[in-house]
């Protein structure tokens, strides 16, 4: 069995890998490559170059549509305010004043509180029969949950993964979309979660450059992994947390409250 691990710290790193790595393995001598040759009806984009531009610059059209589904605006979490006794302040502390305590005024200060970090993994693999509007609706619910977590003070790290297995070969890829310290940016996050070209152009381009040698991969570029234990093992191999691994099939048709309860 051959297991290929591809891990990228950013969408830019993924783009650079594809640009600098030649097609190899069983795909090397193929005149037809799914990542480049299939048209807009399958990939959702006119060309690989157009898809790459959306990935790096942001998918404005998709972001605008998904934003309409979202119920809440993203707001920053204010630092916690702490009230304390001081010699100066905004209001008197009468008991301290009457007892002669020089710290007879209430003052306040802002303090940074420790932020809990939650890692969310979104498996972008989806069947060709899933409608783009359904993907957008599910993504809107997920993004609203993420923005709500951040507004409550929880920092979210978001990864998008591709788990494709076929025969004795396994290819597991992960791309960091948002680090815990980065602000929520729907424009930059929407393409890898929603757009079919991320899987069918960028994901397939990684497969074409990963020394896959089994000929069966030419027919369909592997198979979607649905078994949760297999996904957990893949996350462990990628060295990313496996507590919150979701796909479209896990969150479609669910409310934001239901999705929020699923996040550990």
Secondary structure, DSSP 8 states (H G I E B T S, - for coil): -EEEEEEESSHHHHHHHHHHS---GGGTT-S--HHHHS-HHHHSSS-HHHHHHHHHH--HHHHHHHHHH--S-------EEEEEEESS-SEE-HHHHHTT-S--EEEEEEE-----EEEEEEE----TTS-HHHHHHHHHHHHHHHHHHHHTT-EEEEEEEEEEEETTEEEEEEEEEE-TTS---HHHHHHHHH-HHIIIIIIHHHHTTTT---GGGGTTSSEE---HHHHHHHHHHHTS--SSEEEHHHHTT--HHHHHHH--
